[in-house]
């Protein structure tokens, strides 16, 4: 049986799913570099100390960019001409404008031997890097491995909403995701539709006519909840190939829930 999934489901409200904790030294390394820069400037505000601080700030940023790319492999989801900062912007992790100013200043100091900025500007750049690291800390410390999506309608126990669980794969070379959830005929089709995604089904079923285990309280709760489902609603489990633009959207939604 061939079933197609509407991409509209990826516009639903996200809510947290499982994450993988990551407390490696790579998370703390850019913060250590930033702390060293602050210490150097607190002791010496000379032209050379300020120049060295600019180089150190870029080191801190690069350390975080390399770490994020190792975790998520975002470069696989974008054309080659899209830079690392722009990739983070498009998945909702950072805004690149101020960081690019720091990079340009570093290049001018390193390659053109221009004079470094004043101490006040150096401290502004330290704050910029601090905010960048804080904005991306959560994505380094808690790596999403699934995303839950819920339709925007109001629901209740007796009138449950539609929802979908998306298992996020960590293999950067794959486009295949595993999904499961309750959907209505509005979001799935037995006929190919423009823009719809073809599902490789493992399970599709209607609401149960009786509980799987009348003695088990969990089974009874699930049955009474699912018994409220409509006749046109289906429980599905499937694998699906998701194009890169939708994968970027999935990551944006996942990061919103961290």
C-alpha positions as CSV (number, residue, x, y, z in Angstrom):
1,X,0.0,0.0,0.0
2,X,1.4,3.4,-1.0
3,X,0.7,6.4,1.2
4,X,1.8,10.0,0.8
5,X,2.3,12.5,3.7
6,X,1.4,16.2,3.4
7,X,4.3,18.5,4.3
8,X,1.8,20.7,6.2
9,X,2.5,18.6,9.3
10,X,6.0,20.2,9.5
11,X,4.2,23.5,10.2
12,X,2.6,22.1,13.4
13,X,3.5,23.2,16.9
14,X,6.8,21.5,18.1
15,X,7.2,20.2,21.6
16,X,10.2,18.5,23.2
17,X,11.3,15.0,22.4
18,X,14.2,12.9,23.5
19,X,17.7,14.4,23.5
20,X,21.2,12.9,23.9
21,X,23.3,14.6,26.6
22,X,26.8,15.7,25.6
23,X,29.1,17.1,28.2
24,X,32.4,16.8,26.4
25,X,35.4,19.1,26.8
26,X,34.5,20.4,23.3
27,X,31.5,22.2,24.9
28,X,33.6,24.0,27.4
29,X,36.7,24.7,25.2
30,X,35.4,28.0,23.6
31,X,34.3,29.3,27.0
32,X,37.9,28.6,28.3
33,X,39.4,30.5,25.3
34,X,37.0,33.4,26.0
35,X,37.9,33.5,29.7
36,X,41.6,33.7,28.7
37,X,40.9,36.6,26.4
38,X,39.1,38.5,29.2
39,X,41.9,37.8,31.6
40,X,44.5,39.1,29.2
41,X,42.6,42.3,28.6
42,X,42.0,42.9,32.3
43,X,45.7,43.0,32.9
44,X,46.9,44.7,29.8
45,X,45.1,47.1,27.5
46,X,47.9,47.7,25.1
47,X,47.5,47.7,21.3
48,X,49.2,44.2,21.1
49,X,46.9,42.8,23.8
50,X,43.8,44.0,22.0
51,X,45.1,42.5,18.8
52,X,45.7,39.2,20.5
53,X,42.3,39.3,22.0
54,X,40.6,39.6,18.6
55,X,42.5,36.5,17.4
56,X,41.5,34.7,20.5
57,X,37.8,35.6,20.0
58,X,37.9,34.1,16.5
59,X,39.5,31.0,17.9
60,X,36.6,30.6,20.3
61,X,34.0,31.0,17.6
62,X,35.8,28.6,15.3
63,X,36.0,26.0,18.0
64,X,32.2,26.2,18.5
65,X,31.5,26.1,14.7
66,X,33.7,23.0,14.2
67,X,32.0,21.3,17.1
68,X,28.5,22.0,15.8
69,X,29.4,20.8,12.3
70,X,30.8,17.6,13.8
71,X,27.6,17.0,15.7
72,X,25.0,17.9,13.1
73,X,26.8,17.9,9.7
74,X,24.7,20.8,8.5
75,X,27.0,21.4,5.5
76,X,25.3,18.3,3.9
77,X,21.9,20.2,4.0
78,X,23.1,23.3,2.1
79,X,24.7,24.3,-1.2
80,X,28.5,24.6,-0.9
81,X,28.4,28.4,-1.2
82,X,26.5,28.7,2.1
83,X,28.9,29.4,4.9
84,X,28.9,28.0,8.4
85,X,27.4,31.1,10.1
86,X,24.6,31.3,7.5
87,X,23.9,27.6,8.0
88,X,23.4,28.2,11.7
89,X,21.1,31.2,10.9
90,X,18.9,29.1,8.7
91,X,18.4,26.4,11.4
92,X,17.7,29.0,14.0
93,X,20.8,28.9,16.1
94,X,22.6,32.2,15.5
95,X,22.6,35.5,13.7
96,X,25.8,36.1,11.8
97,X,26.1,39.9,11.3
98,X,28.2,40.8,14.4
99,X,30.3,37.6,14.2
100,X,31.2,38.5,10.6
101,X,32.3,41.9,11.8
102,X,34.7,40.2,14.2
103,X,36.0,37.9,11.4
104,X,36.6,40.8,9.1
105,X,38.4,42.7,11.9
106,X,40.6,39.7,12.7
107,X,41.5,39.3,9.0
108,X,42.5,43.0,8.7
109,X,44.7,42.7,11.8
110,X,46.3,39.4,10.7
111,X,46.8,40.0,7.0
112,X,46.8,43.8,6.6
113,X,48.5,44.7,9.9
114,X,45.8,47.3,10.6
115,X,45.6,48.8,14.1
116,X,43.2,47.0,16.5
117,X,40.1,48.7,17.8
118,X,39.9,50.6,21.0
119,X,39.5,48.7,24.3
120,X,35.7,49.6,24.5
121,X,35.2,48.0,21.1
122,X,37.2,44.9,22.1
123,X,35.0,44.5,25.2
124,X,31.9,44.8,23.0
125,X,33.2,41.9,20.8
126,X,33.8,39.9,23.9
127,X,30.2,40.3,24.8
128,X,29.2,39.4,21.3
129,X,31.1,36.1,21.5
130,X,29.7,35.4,24.9
131,X,26.2,35.7,23.6
132,X,27.0,33.5,20.6
133,X,28.3,30.8,22.8
134,X,25.3,31.0,25.1
135,X,23.0,30.9,22.2
136,X,24.5,27.7,20.9
137,X,25.3,26.0,24.2
138,X,22.0,24.1,24.4
139,X,22.5,22.6,20.9
140,X,25.9,21.3,22.0
141,X,24.8,20.0,25.4
142,X,21.5,18.4,24.4
143,X,21.4,16.9,21.0
144,X,17.8,16.3,19.7
145,X,17.1,12.8,18.5
146,X,13.4,13.2,18.0
147,X,10.8,15.9,17.4
148,X,7.2,15.9,18.4
149,X,4.7,17.9,16.3
150,X,1.1,18.6,17.3
151,X,-1.6,20.0,15.1
152,X,-2.6,23.6,15.9
153,X,-6.2,22.7,16.8
154,X,-7.4,22.6,20.4
155,X,-7.7,19.1,21.7
156,X,-8.9,17.2,24.8
157,X,-8.8,13.6,26.1
158,X,-12.1,12.9,24.4
159,X,-11.2,14.8,21.3
160,X,-7.5,14.3,20.8
161,X,-5.4,16.3,18.4
162,X,-3.3,14.9,15.5
163,X,0.3,14.5,16.3
164,X,3.5,13.1,14.7
165,X,6.8,11.9,16.2
166,X,9.8,12.4,14.0
167,X,12.9,10.4,14.8
168,X,15.9,12.5,13.8
169,X,18.7,10.4,12.3
170,X,22.3,11.3,13.2
171,X,23.8,9.8,9.9
172,X,24.7,12.9,7.9
173,X,24.6,11.0,4.6
174,X,21.0,9.8,5.0
175,X,17.7,11.5,4.2
176,X,15.5,8.8,5.7
177,X,13.5,9.5,8.9
178,X,11.2,7.3,11.0
179,X,7.8,8.8,11.9
180,X,4.8,7.7,13.8
181,X,1.5,9.2,15.0
182,X,-2.2,9.8,14.5
183,X,-3.2,11.6,11.3
184,X,-6.5,12.2,9.4
185,X,-7.2,11.8,5.7
186,X,-6.5,15.5,5.4
187,X,-2.8,14.8,5.9
188,X,-2.3,11.5,4.2
189,X,-3.3,10.3,0.7
190,X,-3.5,7.1,-1.2
191,X,-3.0,9.1,-4.4
192,X,0.2,10.9,-5.2
193,X,-0.2,14.6,-4.6
194,X,2.2,17.5,-5.5
195,X,4.7,18.1,-2.8
196,X,3.6,15.1,-0.7
197,X,6.2,12.7,0.7
198,X,6.0,9.0,-0.1
199,X,5.9,6.8,3.0
200,X,7.5,3.4,3.4
201,X,4.8,2.0,5.7
202,X,5.5,-0.5,8.4
203,X,2.1,0.0,10.2
204,X,-1.2,1.7,9.3
205,X,-4.3,1.0,11.3
206,X,-7.6,2.5,12.5
207,X,-8.7,2.9,16.1
208,X,-9.0,-0.3,18.0
209,X,-12.3,-1.9,18.6
210,X,-11.1,-3.3,22.0
211,X,-8.1,-2.8,24.3
212,X,-5.0,-5.0,23.7
213,X,-4.9,-5.9,27.3
214,X,-8.1,-5.3,29.4
215,X,-6.2,-6.0,32.6
216,X,-3.3,-3.5,32.0
217,X,-4.2,0.1,33.1
218,X,-1.8,1.6,30.5
219,X,-3.5,-0.4,27.8
220,X,-6.9,0.7,29.0
221,X,-6.0,4.4,29.1
222,X,-4.6,4.2,25.6
223,X,-7.7,2.4,24.3
224,X,-10.1,4.9,25.9
225,X,-8.1,7.8,24.4
226,X,-7.8,6.3,20.9
227,X,-11.4,5.2,20.9
228,X,-12.3,8.9,20.5
229,X,-10.5,8.9,17.1
230,X,-12.6,9.5,14.0
231,X,-13.2,6.8,11.4
232,X,-11.0,8.6,8.9
233,X,-8.0,8.8,11.3
234,X,-5.1,6.4,11.1
235,X,-2.2,5.4,13.2
236,X,0.9,5.2,11.1
237,X,4.5,4.1,11.5
238,X,6.7,4.6,8.5
239,X,10.0,5.6,7.0
240,X,10.3,8.6,4.7
241,X,12.9,10.4,2.7
242,X,12.8,14.1,3.6
243,X,14.3,16.7,1.3
244,X,17.0,19.0,2.6
245,X,14.7,22.1,2.9
246,X,12.3,20.2,5.2
247,X,15.2,18.7,7.1
248,X,16.4,22.3,7.8
249,X,12.9,23.1,9.0
250,X,12.9,20.0,11.3
251,X,16.1,21.2,12.9
252,X,14.7,24.7,13.4
253,X,11.7,23.3,15.2
254,X,13.9,20.9,17.3
255,X,16.1,23.7,18.5
256,X,13.0,25.7,19.5
257,X,12.2,23.1,22.0
258,X,15.6,23.0,23.7
